[in-house]
Amino acid sequence: MKCPRYGRRIRKLVGAATKKKNAFYECPKCRKKSVKRISYALWKCNSCNAKIAGGAYSLSTPGGETARRMLAKEETGE
Ligand SMILES: [Zn+2]
């Protein structure tokens, strides 16, 4: 019974990814759930107006590391 369980889990993940497009995210700066996607891979916090470069469909990419790396790059002011 491993296969049906696995399939359900993947379907759940896909559904979550679709939902993420319009969801609010926690701001890494002010910790409020006010971050919204404003354009491709660009996110903005409605509370402190911070702009965050993240994943195209969610603030954190499945690995999480890509978004964090991009953030660090922005903060050092390249
Ligand atoms: Zn904020």
N, CA, C, O and the ligand as a Tripos MOL2 file, in Angstrom:
@<TRIPOS>MOLECULE
protein
  313   311    79     0     0
PROTEIN
NO_CHARGES

@<TRIPOS>ATOM
      1 N           0.8320   -1.2250    0.0000 N.3       1 MET1
      2 CA          0.0000    0.0000    0.0000 C.3       1 MET1
      3 C           0.8570    1.2630    0.0000 C.2       1 MET1
      4 O           0.4140    2.3320    0.4180 O.2       1 MET1
      5 N           2.0750    1.1190   -0.4710 N.am      2 LYS2
      6 CA          2.9510    2.2930   -0.4590 C.3       2 LYS2
      7 C           2.5710    3.2970   -1.5560 C.2       2 LYS2
      8 O           2.6050    4.5100   -1.3490 O.2       2 LYS2
      9 N           2.2100    2.7600   -2.7230 N.am      3 CYS3
     10 CA          1.9600    3.6250   -3.8780 C.3       3 CYS3
     11 C           0.7970    4.5930   -3.6850 C.2       3 CYS3
     12 O           0.9700    5.7860   -3.9400 O.2       3 CYS3
     13 N          -0.3740    4.1430   -3.2500 N.am      4 PRO4
     14 CA         -1.4900    5.1030   -3.0920 C.3       4 PRO4
     15 C          -1.1660    6.1950   -2.0890 C.2       4 PRO4
     16 O          -1.5720    7.3430   -2.2660 O.2       4 PRO4
     17 N          -0.4570    5.8540   -1.0610 N.am      5 ARG5
     18 CA         -0.1300    6.8310   -0.0460 C.3       5 ARG5
     19 C           0.8000    7.9080   -0.6430 C.2       5 ARG5
     20 O           0.6600    9.1030   -0.3810 O.2       5 ARG5
     21 N           1.7270    7.4390   -1.4330 N.am      6 TYR6
     22 CA          2.6820    8.3490   -2.0510 C.3       6 TYR6
     23 C           1.9830    9.2990   -3.0120 C.2       6 TYR6
     24 O           2.2490   10.5010   -3.0350 O.2       6 TYR6
     25 N           1.0740    8.7230   -3.8090 N.am      7 GLY7
     26 CA          0.3490    9.5320   -4.8040 C.3       7 GLY7
     27 C          -0.4600   10.6320   -4.1510 C.2       7 GLY7
     28 O          -0.5050   11.7560   -4.6510 O.2       7 GLY7
     29 N          -1.0870   10.3240   -3.0590 N.am      8 ARG8
     30 CA         -1.9030   11.3050   -2.3690 C.3       8 ARG8
     31 C          -1.0170   12.4470   -1.8600 C.2       8 ARG8
     32 O          -1.3940   13.6180   -1.8910 O.2       8 ARG8
     33 N           0.1400   12.0730   -1.4040 N.am      9 ARG9
     34 CA          1.0460   13.0680   -0.8430 C.3       9 ARG9
     35 C           1.4910   14.0560   -1.9380 C.2       9 ARG9
     36 O           1.5610   15.2630   -1.7100 O.2       9 ARG9
     37 N           1.7850   13.5210   -3.1090 N.am     10 ILE10
     38 CA          2.2230   14.3900   -4.2020 C.3      10 ILE10
     39 C           1.0950   15.3190   -4.6370 C.2      10 ILE10
     40 O           1.3230   16.4990   -4.9050 O.2      10 ILE10
     41 N          -0.1170   14.7860   -4.7050 N.am     11 ARG11
     42 CA         -1.2550   15.6150   -5.1010 C.3      11 ARG11
     43 C          -1.4420   16.7620   -4.1110 C.2      11 ARG11
     44 O          -1.7640   17.8830   -4.5040 O.2      11 ARG11
     45 N          -1.2480   16.4860   -2.8850 N.am     12 LYS12
     46 CA         -1.3930   17.4970   -1.8470 C.3      12 LYS12
     47 C          -0.3430   18.6050   -2.0480 C.2      12 LYS12
     48 O          -0.6380   19.7900   -1.8940 O.2      12 LYS12
     49 N           0.8710   18.1980   -2.3920 N.am     13 LEU13
     50 CA          1.9480   19.1680   -2.5920 C.3      13 LEU13
     51 C           1.6560   20.0610   -3.7860 C.2      13 LEU13
     52 O           1.8930   21.2670   -3.7310 O.2      13 LEU13
     53 N           1.1470   19.4850   -4.8550 N.am     14 VAL14
     54 CA          0.8170   20.2660   -6.0460 C.3      14 VAL14
     55 C          -0.2610   21.2810   -5.7210 C.2      14 VAL14
     56 O          -0.1920   22.4330   -6.1510 O.2      14 VAL14
     57 N          -1.2480   20.8570   -4.9690 N.am     15 GLY15
     58 CA         -2.3320   21.7650   -4.5960 C.3      15 GLY15
     59 C          -1.8080   22.9250   -3.7640 C.2      15 GLY15
     60 O          -2.2510   24.0610   -3.9360 O.2      15 GLY15
     61 N          -0.8990   22.6580   -2.8930 N.am     16 ALA16
     62 CA         -0.3390   23.6940   -2.0390 C.3      16 ALA16
     63 C           0.4540   24.6970   -2.8680 C.2      16 ALA16
     64 O           0.4170   25.8970   -2.5960 O.2      16 ALA16
     65 N           1.1610   24.2140   -3.8670 N.am     17 ALA17
     66 CA          1.9750   25.0920   -4.7020 C.3      17 ALA17
     67 C           1.0940   26.0440   -5.4850 C.2      17 ALA17
     68 O           1.4490   27.2080   -5.6640 O.2      17 ALA17
     69 N          -0.0430   25.5720   -5.9520 N.am     18 THR18
     70 CA         -0.9540   26.4270   -6.7040 C.3      18 THR18
     71 C          -1.5420   27.5020   -5.7940 C.2      18 THR18
     72 O          -1.6940   28.6560   -6.1940 O.2      18 THR18
     73 N          -1.8600   27.1180   -4.6030 N.am     19 LYS19
     74 CA         -2.4600   28.0340   -3.6420 C.3      19 LYS19
     75 C          -1.4720   29.1370   -3.2660 C.2      19 LYS19
     76 O          -1.8680   30.2740   -3.0110 O.2      19 LYS19
     77 N          -0.2130   28.8010   -3.2360 N.am     20 LYS20
     78 CA          0.8170   29.7310   -2.7730 C.3      20 LYS20
     79 C           0.8870   31.0020   -3.6040 C.2      20 LYS20
     80 O           1.3100   32.0460   -3.1090 O.2      20 LYS20
     81 N           0.4820   30.9210   -4.8470 N.am     21 LYS21
     82 CA          0.5780   32.0760   -5.7450 C.3      21 LYS21
     83 C          -0.1290   33.3020   -5.1830 C.2      21 LYS21
     84 O           0.3520   34.4270   -5.3260 O.2      21 LYS21
     85 N          -1.2660   33.0780   -4.5480 N.am     22 ASN22
     86 CA         -2.0440   34.2210   -4.0950 C.3      22 ASN22
     87 C          -2.0450   34.3640   -2.5730 C.2      22 ASN22
     88 O          -2.8090   35.1460   -2.0070 O.2      22 ASN22
     89 N          -1.2050   33.6190   -1.9510 N.am     23 ALA23
     90 CA         -1.2140   33.6540   -0.4900 C.3      23 ALA23
     91 C          -0.2700   34.7250    0.0470 C.2      23 ALA23
     92 O           0.6430   35.1760   -0.6450 O.2      23 ALA23
     93 N          -0.5060   35.1080    1.2630 N.am     24 PHE24
     94 CA          0.3900   36.0540    1.9210 C.3      24 PHE24
     95 C           1.4750   35.2850    2.6480 C.2      24 PHE24
     96 O           1.2350   34.1950    3.1680 O.2      24 PHE24
     97 N           2.6520   35.8490    2.6810 N.am     25 TYR25
     98 CA          3.7740   35.1740    3.3140 C.3      25 TYR25
     99 C           4.3450   36.0050    4.4470 C.2      25 TYR25
    100 O           4.1490   37.2170    4.5320 O.2      25 TYR25
    101 N           5.0480   35.3150    5.2990 N.am     26 GLU26
    102 CA          5.6450   36.0140    6.4220 C.3      26 GLU26
    103 C           6.8450   36.8210    5.9550 C.2      26 GLU26
    104 O           7.7220   36.3040    5.2630 O.2      26 GLU26
    105 N           6.8740   38.0650    6.3310 N.am     27 CYS27
    106 CA          7.9660   38.9350    5.9370 C.3      27 CYS27
    107 C           9.2240   38.6020    6.7350 C.2      27 CYS27
    108 O           9.1660   38.4990    7.9600 O.2      27 CYS27
    109 N          10.3440   38.4340    6.0660 N.am     28 PRO28
    110 CA         11.5790   38.1230    6.7870 C.3      28 PRO28
    111 C          12.0920   39.2900    7.6250 C.2      28 PRO28
    112 O          12.9390   39.1070    8.4990 O.2      28 PRO28
    113 N          11.5850   40.4760    7.3610 N.am     29 LYS29
    114 CA         12.0520   41.6490    8.1060 C.3      29 LYS29
    115 C          11.1520   41.9890    9.2810 C.2      29 LYS29
    116 O          11.6290   42.1350   10.4060 O.2      29 LYS29
    117 N           9.8460   42.1180    9.0280 N.am     30 CYS30
    118 CA          8.9560   42.5190   10.1220 C.3      30 CYS30
    119 C           8.1330   41.3590   10.6700 C.2      30 CYS30
    120 O           7.3790   41.5310   11.6270 O.2      30 CYS30
    121 N           8.2740   40.1720   10.0650 N.am     31 ARG31
    122 CA          7.6270   38.9510   10.5580 C.3      31 ARG31
    123 C           6.1090   39.0020   10.4570 C.2      31 ARG31
    124 O           5.4270   38.1830   11.0740 O.2      31 ARG31
    125 N           5.5650   39.9430    9.6950 N.am     32 LYS32
    126 CA          4.1180   39.9730    9.5350 C.3      32 LYS32
    127 C           3.7440   39.2080    8.2750 C.2      32 LYS32
    128 O           4.5200   39.1330    7.3230 O.2      32 LYS32
    129 N           2.5630   38.6520    8.2850 N.am     33 LYS33
    130 CA          2.1330   37.8950    7.0950 C.3      33 LYS33
    131 C           1.5490   38.8660    6.0820 C.2      33 LYS33
    132 O           0.3440   38.8630    5.8300 O.2      33 LYS33
    133 N           2.4000   39.6900    5.5060 N.am     34 SER34
    134 CA          1.9460   40.7210    4.5770 C.3      34 SER34
    135 C           2.6950   40.6950    3.2640 C.2      34 SER34
    136 O           2.5990   41.6370    2.4780 O.2      34 SER34
    137 N           3.4290   39.6480    3.0160 N.am     35 VAL35
    138 CA          4.2240   39.5980    1.7940 C.3      35 VAL35
    139 C           3.4070   38.9960    0.6620 C.2      35 VAL35
    140 O           2.8570   37.9010    0.7790 O.2      35 VAL35
    141 N           3.3440   39.7300   -0.4250 N.am     36 LYS36
    142 CA          2.6070   39.2660   -1.5940 C.3      36 LYS36
    143 C           3.4770   39.3350   -2.8250 C.2      36 LYS36
    144 O           4.3820   40.1640   -2.9170 O.2      36 LYS36
    145 N           3.1970   38.4600   -3.7700 N.am     37 ARG37
    146 CA          3.9680   38.4520   -5.0100 C.3      37 ARG37
    147 C           3.5210   39.6190   -5.8810 C.2      37 ARG37
    148 O           2.3290   39.7400   -6.1640 O.2      37 ARG37
    149 N           4.4280   40.4730   -6.3100 N.am     38 ILE38
    150 CA          4.0330   41.5950   -7.1630 C.3      38 ILE38
    151 C           4.4310   41.3660   -8.6090 C.2      38 ILE38
    152 O           3.7810   41.8930   -9.5120 O.2      38 ILE38
    153 N           5.4620   40.6110   -8.8500 N.am     39 SER39
    154 CA          5.7980   40.2160  -10.2110 C.3      39 SER39
    155 C           6.6340   38.9590  -10.1660 C.2      39 SER39
    156 O           6.8280   38.3850   -9.0950 O.2      39 SER39
    157 N           7.1280   38.5230  -11.2960 N.am     40 TYR40
    158 CA          7.8510   37.2640  -11.3440 C.3      40 TYR40
    159 C           9.0110   37.2580  -10.3510 C.2      40 TYR40
    160 O           9.9620   38.0300  -10.4710 O.2      40 TYR40
    161 N           8.9060   36.3740   -9.3770 N.am     41 ALA41
    162 CA          9.9570   36.1830   -8.3790 C.3      41 ALA41
    163 C          10.2430   37.4370   -7.5550 C.2      41 ALA41
    164 O          11.2880   37.5470   -6.9150 O.2      41 ALA41
    165 N           9.3100   38.3720   -7.5780 N.am     42 LEU42
    166 CA          9.5060   39.5680   -6.7590 C.3      42 LEU42
    167 C           8.3340   39.7100   -5.7940 C.2      42 LEU42
    168 O           7.1700   39.6890   -6.1950 O.2      42 LEU42
    169 N           8.6640   39.8530   -4.5260 N.am     43 TRP43
    170 CA          7.6570   39.8990   -3.4780 C.3      43 TRP43
    171 C           7.7680   41.2040   -2.7010 C.2      43 TRP43
    172 O           8.8500   41.7730   -2.5620 O.2      43 TRP43
    173 N           6.6230   41.6650   -2.1980 N.am     44 LYS44
    174 CA          6.6450   42.9160   -1.4540 C.3      44 LYS44
    175 C           5.8320   42.7770   -0.1840 C.2      44 LYS44
    176 O           4.7590   42.1730   -0.1710 O.2      44 LYS44
    177 N           6.3610   43.3450    0.8750 N.am     45 CYS45
    178 CA          5.6590   43.3340    2.1520 C.3      45 CYS45
    179 C           4.7860   44.5760    2.2440 C.2      45 CYS45
    180 O           5.2700   45.6940    2.0670 O.2      45 CYS45
    181 N           3.5150   44.3820    2.5170 N.am     46 ASN46
    182 CA          2.5970   45.5120    2.6130 C.3      46 ASN46
    183 C           2.7460   46.2500    3.9280 C.2      46 ASN46
    184 O           2.2070   47.3440    4.0940 O.2      46 ASN46
    185 N           3.4620   45.6680    4.8480 N.am     47 SER47
    186 CA          3.6020   46.2770    6.1590 C.3      47 SER47
    187 C           4.8240   47.1960    6.2280 C.2      47 SER47
    188 O           4.7170   48.3480    6.6500 O.2      47 SER47
    189 N           5.9840   46.6800    5.8110 N.am     48 CYS48
    190 CA          7.1950   47.5020    5.9060 C.3      48 CYS48
    191 C           7.7380   47.8610    4.5200 C.2      48 CYS48
    192 O           8.8020   48.4690    4.4080 O.2      48 CYS48
    193 N           7.0060   47.4870    3.4680 N.am     49 ASN49
    194 CA          7.3780   47.8120    2.0870 C.3      49 ASN49
    195 C           8.6900   47.1990    1.6290 C.2      49 ASN49
    196 O           9.2880   47.6600    0.6560 O.2      49 ASN49
    197 N           9.1350   46.1760    2.3150 N.am     50 ALA50
    198 CA         10.3660   45.5040    1.8950 C.3      50 ALA50
    199 C          10.1110   44.7200    0.6200 C.2      50 ALA50
    200 O           9.0740   44.0730    0.4720 O.2      50 ALA50
    201 N          11.0470   44.7810   -0.2800 N.am     51 LYS51
    202 CA         10.9320   43.9930   -1.5010 C.3      51 LYS51
    203 C          11.8330   42.7830   -1.3870 C.2      51 LYS51
    204 O          12.9970   42.8870   -1.0010 O.2      51 LYS51
    205 N          11.2740   41.6330   -1.7300 N.am     52 ILE52
    206 CA         12.0270   40.3940   -1.5490 C.3      52 ILE52
    207 C          12.0670   39.6260   -2.8620 C.2      52 ILE52
    208 O          11.0320   39.4090   -3.4920 O.2      52 ILE52
    209 N          13.2310   39.2250   -3.2620 N.am     53 ALA53
    210 CA         13.3590   38.3540   -4.4290 C.3      53 ALA53
    211 C          13.2470   36.9230   -3.9570 C.2      53 ALA53
    212 O          14.0300   36.4730   -3.1210 O.2      53 ALA53
    213 N          12.2800   36.2120   -4.4870 N.am     54 GLY54
    214 CA         12.0670   34.8370   -4.0370 C.3      54 GLY54
    215 C          11.7540   33.9400   -5.1950 C.2      54 GLY54
    216 O          12.1240   34.2230   -6.3340 O.2      54 GLY54
    217 N          11.0800   32.8710   -4.9110 N.am     55 GLY55
    218 CA         10.6890   31.9350   -5.9590 C.3      55 GLY55
    219 C           9.5930   32.5330   -6.8170 C.2      55 GLY55
    220 O           8.9540   33.5110   -6.4300 O.2      55 GLY55
    221 N           9.3810   31.9510   -7.9700 N.am     56 ALA56
    222 CA          8.3890   32.4870   -8.8930 C.3      56 ALA56
    223 C           6.9800   32.2740   -8.3780 C.2      56 ALA56
    224 O           6.0970   33.0900   -8.6440 O.2      56 ALA56
    225 N           6.7540   31.1980   -7.6480 N.am     57 TYR57
    226 CA          5.3950   30.8770   -7.2220 C.3      57 TYR57
    227 C           5.2320   30.8360   -5.7220 C.2      57 TYR57
    228 O           4.1090   30.7760   -5.2200 O.2      57 TYR57
    229 N           6.3310   30.8670   -5.0000 N.am     58 SER58
    230 CA          6.2240   30.9360   -3.5510 C.3      58 SER58
    231 C           7.4430   31.6710   -3.0280 C.2      58 SER58
    232 O           8.4930   31.6930   -3.6700 O.2      58 SER58
    233 N           7.2960   32.2590   -1.8810 N.am     59 LEU59
    234 CA          8.3970   33.0650   -1.3460 C.3      59 LEU59
    235 C           9.6380   32.2100   -1.1290 C.2      59 LEU59
    236 O          10.7500   32.6270   -1.4540 O.2      59 LEU59
    237 N           9.4500   31.0370   -0.5900 N.am     60 SER60
    238 CA         10.5780   30.1260   -0.4340 C.3      60 SER60
    239 C          10.4740   29.0290   -1.4780 C.2      60 SER60
    240 O           9.4130   28.4280   -1.6480 O.2      60 SER60
    241 N          11.5280   28.7770   -2.1520 N.am     61 THR61
    242 CA         11.5410   27.6730   -3.1040 C.3      61 THR61
    243 C          11.5350   26.3660   -2.3180 C.2      61 THR61
    244 O          11.8910   26.3530   -1.1390 O.2      61 THR61
    245 N          11.1340   25.2650   -2.9580 N.am     62 PRO62
    246 CA         11.0930   23.9920   -2.2080 C.3      62 PRO62
    247 C          12.3750   23.7320   -1.4350 C.2      62 PRO62
    248 O          12.3170   23.2180   -0.3180 O.2      62 PRO62
    249 N          13.4990   24.0620   -1.9780 N.am     63 GLY63
    250 CA         14.7430   23.8790   -1.2490 C.3      63 GLY63
    251 C          14.9280   24.9670   -0.2180 C.2      63 GLY63
    252 O          15.5240   24.7440    0.8360 O.2      63 GLY63
    253 N          14.4140   26.1520   -0.5250 N.am     64 GLY64
    254 CA         14.5220   27.2650    0.4100 C.3      64 GLY64
    255 C          15.8250   28.0200    0.2420 C.2      64 GLY64
    256 O          15.8920   29.2180    0.5170 O.2      64 GLY64
    257 N          16.8230   27.3530   -0.1910 N.am     65 GLU65
    258 CA         18.1560   27.9620   -0.2450 C.3      65 GLU65
    259 C          18.2760   29.0380   -1.3280 C.2      65 GLU65
    260 O          18.9520   30.0490   -1.1320 O.2      65 GLU65
    261 N          17.6310   28.8210   -2.4480 N.am     66 THR66
    262 CA         17.7330   29.7780   -3.5540 C.3      66 THR66
    263 C          17.2200   31.1450   -3.1170 C.2      66 THR66
    264 O          17.8630   32.1660   -3.3610 O.2      66 THR66
    265 N          16.0800   31.1560   -2.4810 N.am     67 ALA67
    266 CA         15.4920   32.4130   -2.0530 C.3      67 ALA67
    267 C          16.3820   33.0960   -1.0280 C.2      67 ALA67
    268 O          16.5690   34.3130   -1.0570 O.2      67 ALA67
    269 N          16.9210   32.3050   -0.1350 N.am     68 ARG68
    270 CA         17.7560   32.8890    0.9110 C.3      68 ARG68
    271 C          19.0290   33.4870    0.3160 C.2      68 ARG68
    272 O          19.5120   34.5350    0.7440 O.2      68 ARG68
    273 N          19.5540   32.7810   -0.6890 N.am     69 ARG69
    274 CA         20.7620   33.2850   -1.3250 C.3      69 ARG69
    275 C          20.4950   34.6010   -2.0390 C.2      69 ARG69
    276 O          21.3100   35.5220   -1.9900 O.2      69 ARG69
    277 N          19.3320   34.6830   -2.7100 N.am     70 MET70
    278 CA         18.9830   35.8960   -3.4290 C.3      70 MET70
    279 C          18.7990   37.0510   -2.4580 C.2      70 MET70
    280 O          19.2090   38.1800   -2.7250 O.2      70 MET70
    281 N          18.1840   36.7510   -1.3430 N.am     71 LEU71
    282 CA         17.9710   37.7620   -0.3080 C.3      71 LEU71
    283 C          19.3040   38.3020    0.1940 C.2      71 LEU71
    284 O          19.4900   39.5140    0.3020 O.2      71 LEU71
    285 N          20.2050   37.4200    0.4910 N.am     72 ALA72
    286 CA         21.5120   37.8080    1.0150 C.3      72 ALA72
    287 C          22.2320   38.6830   -0.0080 C.2      72 ALA72
    288 O          22.9220   39.6380    0.3490 O.2      72 ALA72
    289 N          22.0630   38.3510   -1.2520 N.am     73 LYS73
    290 CA         22.6960   39.0980   -2.3240 C.3      73 LYS73
    291 C          22.1510   40.5270   -2.3700 C.2      73 LYS73
    292 O          22.9030   41.4830   -2.5600 O.2      73 LYS73
    293 N          20.8250   40.6590   -2.1930 N.am     74 GLU74
    294 CA         20.2240   41.9830   -2.2170 C.3      74 GLU74
    295 C          20.6560   42.8130   -1.0310 C.2      74 GLU74
    296 O          20.9010   44.0120   -1.1640 O.2      74 GLU74
    297 N          20.7490   42.1940    0.1140 N.am     75 GLU75
    298 CA         21.0550   42.9470    1.3220 C.3      75 GLU75
    299 C          22.4850   43.4650    1.3520 C.2      75 GLU75
    300 O          22.7670   44.4870    1.9790 O.2      75 GLU75
    301 N          23.3720   42.7750    0.6910 N.am     76 THR76
    302 CA         24.7580   43.2580    0.6530 C.3      76 THR76
    303 C          24.9010   44.3960   -0.3500 C.2      76 THR76
    304 O          25.9610   45.0110   -0.4670 O.2      76 THR76
    305 N          23.7980   44.6690   -1.0810 N.am     77 GLY77
    306 CA         23.7910   45.7870   -2.0060 C.3      77 GLY77
    307 C          24.7940   45.6750   -3.1190 C.2      77 GLY77
    308 O          25.7540   46.4430   -3.1880 O.2      77 GLY77
    309 N          24.5750   44.7300   -3.9780 N.am     78 GLU78
    310 CA         25.5390   44.4930   -5.0430 C.3      78 GLU78
    311 C          25.5130   45.5930   -6.0710 C.2      78 GLU78
    312 O          26.2690   45.5480   -7.0420 O.2      78 GLU78
    313 ZN          7.6230   43.4760    6.3310 Zn       79 ZN79
@<TRIPOS>BOND
     1     1     2 1
     2     2     3 1
     3     3     4 2
     4     3     5 am
     5     5     6 1
     6     6     7 1
     7     7     8 2
     8     7     9 am
     9     9    10 1
    10    10    11 1
    11    11    12 2
    12    11    13 am
    13    13    14 1
    14    14    15 1
    15    15    16 2
    16    15    17 am
    17    17    18 1
    18    18    19 1
    19    19    20 2
    20    19    21 am
    21    21    22 1
    22    22    23 1
    23    23    24 2
    24    23    25 am
    25    25    26 1
    26    26    27 1
    27    27    28 2
    28    27    29 am
    29    29    30 1
    30    30    31 1
    31    31    32 2
    32    31    33 am
    33    33    34 1
    34    34    35 1
    35    35    36 2
    36    35    37 am
    37    37    38 1
    38    38    39 1
    39    39    40 2
    40    39    41 am
    41    41    42 1
    42    42    43 1
    43    43    44 2
    44    43    45 am
    45    45    46 1
    46    46    47 1
    47    47    48 2
    48    47    49 am
    49    49    50 1
    50    50    51 1
    51    51    52 2
    52    51    53 am
    53    53    54 1
    54    54    55 1
    55    55    56 2
    56    55    57 am
    57    57    58 1
    58    58    59 1
    59    59    60 2
    60    59    61 am
    61    61    62 1
    62    62    63 1
    63    63    64 2
    64    63    65 am
    65    65    66 1
    66    66    67 1
    67    67    68 2
    68    67    69 am
    69    69    70 1
    70    70    71 1
    71    71    72 2
    72    71    73 am
    73    73    74 1
    74    74    75 1
    75    75    76 2
    76    75    77 am
    77    77    78 1
    78    78    79 1
    79    79    80 2
    80    79    81 am
    81    81    82 1
    82    82    83 1
    83    83    84 2
    84    83    85 am
    85    85    86 1
    86    86    87 1
    87    87    88 2
    88    87    89 am
    89    89    90 1
    90    90    91 1
    91    91    92 2
    92    91    93 am
    93    93    94 1
    94    94    95 1
    95    95    96 2
    96    95    97 am
    97    97    98 1
    98    98    99 1
    99    99   100 2
   100    99   101 am
   101   101   102 1
   102   102   103 1
   103   103   104 2
   104   103   105 am
   105   105   106 1
   106   106   107 1
   107   107   108 2
   108   107   109 am
   109   109   110 1
   110   110   111 1
   111   111   112 2
   112   111   113 am
   113   113   114 1
   114   114   115 1
   115   115   116 2
   116   115   117 am
   117   117   118 1
   118   118   119 1
   119   119   120 2
   120   119   121 am
   121   121   122 1
   122   122   123 1
   123   123   124 2
   124   123   125 am
   125   125   126 1
   126   126   127 1
   127   127   128 2
   128   127   129 am
   129   129   130 1
   130   130   131 1
   131   131   132 2
   132   131   133 am
   133   133   134 1
   134   134   135 1
   135   135   136 2
   136   135   137 am
   137   137   138 1
   138   138   139 1
   139   139   140 2
   140   139   141 am
   141   141   142 1
   142   142   143 1
   143   143   144 2
   144   143   145 am
   145   145   146 1
   146   146   147 1
   147   147   148 2
   148   147   149 am
   149   149   150 1
   150   150   151 1
   151   151   152 2
   152   151   153 am
   153   153   154 1
   154   154   155 1
   155   155   156 2
   156   155   157 am
   157   157   158 1
   158   158   159 1
   159   159   160 2
   160   159   161 am
   161   161   162 1
   162   162   163 1
   163   163   164 2
   164   163   165 am
   165   165   166 1
   166   166   167 1
   167   167   168 2
   168   167   169 am
   169   169   170 1
   170   170   171 1
   171   171   172 2
   172   171   173 am
   173   173   174 1
   174   174   175 1
   175   175   176 2
   176   175   177 am
   177   177   178 1
   178   178   179 1
   179   179   180 2
   180   179   181 am
   181   181   182 1
   182   182   183 1
   183   183   184 2
   184   183   185 am
   185   185   186 1
   186   186   187 1
   187   187   188 2
   188   187   189 am
   189   189   190 1
   190   190   191 1
   191   191   192 2
   192   191   193 am
   193   193   194 1
   194   194   195 1
   195   195   196 2
   196   195   197 am
   197   197   198 1
   198   198   199 1
   199   199   200 2
   200   199   201 am
   201   201   202 1
   202   202   203 1
   203   203   204 2
   204   203   205 am
   205   205   206 1
   206   206   207 1
   207   207   208 2
   208   207   209 am
   209   209   210 1
   210   210   211 1
   211   211   212 2
   212   211   213 am
   213   213   214 1
   214   214   215 1
   215   215   216 2
   216   215   217 am
   217   217   218 1
   218   218   219 1
   219   219   220 2
   220   219   221 am
   221   221   222 1
   222   222   223 1
   223   223   224 2
   224   223   225 am
   225   225   226 1
   226   226   227 1
   227   227   228 2
   228   227   229 am
   229   229   230 1
   230   230   231 1
   231   231   232 2
   232   231   233 am
   233   233   234 1
   234   234   235 1
   235   235   236 2
   236   235   237 am
   237   237   238 1
   238   238   239 1
   239   239   240 2
   240   239   241 am
   241   241   242 1
   242   242   243 1
   243   243   244 2
   244   243   245 am
   245   245   246 1
   246   246   247 1
   247   247   248 2
   248   247   249 am
   249   249   250 1
   250   250   251 1
   251   251   252 2
   252   251   253 am
   253   253   254 1
   254   254   255 1
   255   255   256 2
   256   255   257 am
   257   257   258 1
   258   258   259 1
   259   259   260 2
   260   259   261 am
   261   261   262 1
   262   262   263 1
   263   263   264 2
   264   263   265 am
   265   265   266 1
   266   266   267 1
   267   267   268 2
   268   267   269 am
   269   269   270 1
   270   270   271 1
   271   271   272 2
   272   271   273 am
   273   273   274 1
   274   274   275 1
   275   275   276 2
   276   275   277 am
   277   277   278 1
   278   278   279 1
   279   279   280 2
   280   279   281 am
   281   281   282 1
   282   282   283 1
   283   283   284 2
   284   283   285 am
   285   285   286 1
   286   286   287 1
   287   287   288 2
   288   287   289 am
   289   289   290 1
   290   290   291 1
   291   291   292 2
   292   291   293 am
   293   293   294 1
   294   294   295 1
   295   295   296 2
   296   295   297 am
   297   297   298 1
   298   298   299 1
   299   299   300 2
   300   299   301 am
   301   301   302 1
   302   302   303 1
   303   303   304 2
   304   303   305 am
   305   305   306 1
   306   306   307 1
   307   307   308 2
   308   307   309 am
   309   309   310 1
   310   310   311 1
   311   311   312 2
@<TRIPOS>SUBSTRUCTURE
     1 MET1         2 RESIDUE 1 A MET
     2 LYS2         6 RESIDUE 1 A LYS
     3 CYS3        10 RESIDUE 1 A CYS
     4 PRO4        14 RESIDUE 1 A PRO
     5 ARG5        18 RESIDUE 1 A ARG
     6 TYR6        22 RESIDUE 1 A TYR
     7 GLY7        26 RESIDUE 1 A GLY
     8 ARG8        30 RESIDUE 1 A ARG
     9 ARG9        34 RESIDUE 1 A ARG
    10 ILE10       38 RESIDUE 1 A ILE
    11 ARG11       42 RESIDUE 1 A ARG
    12 LYS12       46 RESIDUE 1 A LYS
    13 LEU13       50 RESIDUE 1 A LEU
    14 VAL14       54 RESIDUE 1 A VAL
    15 GLY15       58 RESIDUE 1 A GLY
    16 ALA16       62 RESIDUE 1 A ALA
    17 ALA17       66 RESIDUE 1 A ALA
    18 THR18       70 RESIDUE 1 A THR
    19 LYS19       74 RESIDUE 1 A LYS
    20 LYS20       78 RESIDUE 1 A LYS
    21 LYS21       82 RESIDUE 1 A LYS
    22 ASN22       86 RESIDUE 1 A ASN
    23 ALA23       90 RESIDUE 1 A ALA
    24 PHE24       94 RESIDUE 1 A PHE
    25 TYR25       98 RESIDUE 1 A TYR
    26 GLU26      102 RESIDUE 1 A GLU
    27 CYS27      106 RESIDUE 1 A CYS
    28 PRO28      110 RESIDUE 1 A PRO
    29 LYS29      114 RESIDUE 1 A LYS
    30 CYS30      118 RESIDUE 1 A CYS
    31 ARG31      122 RESIDUE 1 A ARG
    32 LYS32      126 RESIDUE 1 A LYS
    33 LYS33      130 RESIDUE 1 A LYS
    34 SER34      134 RESIDUE 1 A SER
    35 VAL35      138 RESIDUE 1 A VAL
    36 LYS36      142 RESIDUE 1 A LYS
    37 ARG37      146 RESIDUE 1 A ARG
    38 ILE38      150 RESIDUE 1 A ILE
    39 SER39      154 RESIDUE 1 A SER
    40 TYR40      158 RESIDUE 1 A TYR
    41 ALA41      162 RESIDUE 1 A ALA
    42 LEU42      166 RESIDUE 1 A LEU
    43 TRP43      170 RESIDUE 1 A TRP
    44 LYS44      174 RESIDUE 1 A LYS
    45 CYS45      178 RESIDUE 1 A CYS
    46 ASN46      182 RESIDUE 1 A ASN
    47 SER47      186 RESIDUE 1 A SER
    48 CYS48      190 RESIDUE 1 A CYS
    49 ASN49      194 RESIDUE 1 A ASN
    50 ALA50      198 RESIDUE 1 A ALA
    51 LYS51      202 RESIDUE 1 A LYS
    52 ILE52      206 RESIDUE 1 A ILE
    53 ALA53      210 RESIDUE 1 A ALA
    54 GLY54      214 RESIDUE 1 A GLY
    55 GLY55      218 RESIDUE 1 A GLY
    56 ALA56      222 RESIDUE 1 A ALA
    57 TYR57      226 RESIDUE 1 A TYR
    58 SER58      230 RESIDUE 1 A SER
    59 LEU59      234 RESIDUE 1 A LEU
    60 SER60      238 RESIDUE 1 A SER
    61 THR61      242 RESIDUE 1 A THR
    62 PRO62      246 RESIDUE 1 A PRO
    63 GLY63      250 RESIDUE 1 A GLY
    64 GLY64      254 RESIDUE 1 A GLY
    65 GLU65      258 RESIDUE 1 A GLU
    66 THR66      262 RESIDUE 1 A THR
    67 ALA67      266 RESIDUE 1 A ALA
    68 ARG68      270 RESIDUE 1 A ARG
    69 ARG69      274 RESIDUE 1 A ARG
    70 MET70      278 RESIDUE 1 A MET
    71 LEU71      282 RESIDUE 1 A LEU
    72 ALA72      286 RESIDUE 1 A ALA
    73 LYS73      290 RESIDUE 1 A LYS
    74 GLU74      294 RESIDUE 1 A GLU
    75 GLU75      298 RESIDUE 1 A GLU
    76 THR76      302 RESIDUE 1 A THR
    77 GLY77      306 RESIDUE 1 A GLY
    78 GLU78      310 RESIDUE 1 A GLU
    79 ZN79       313 GROUP 0 **** ****
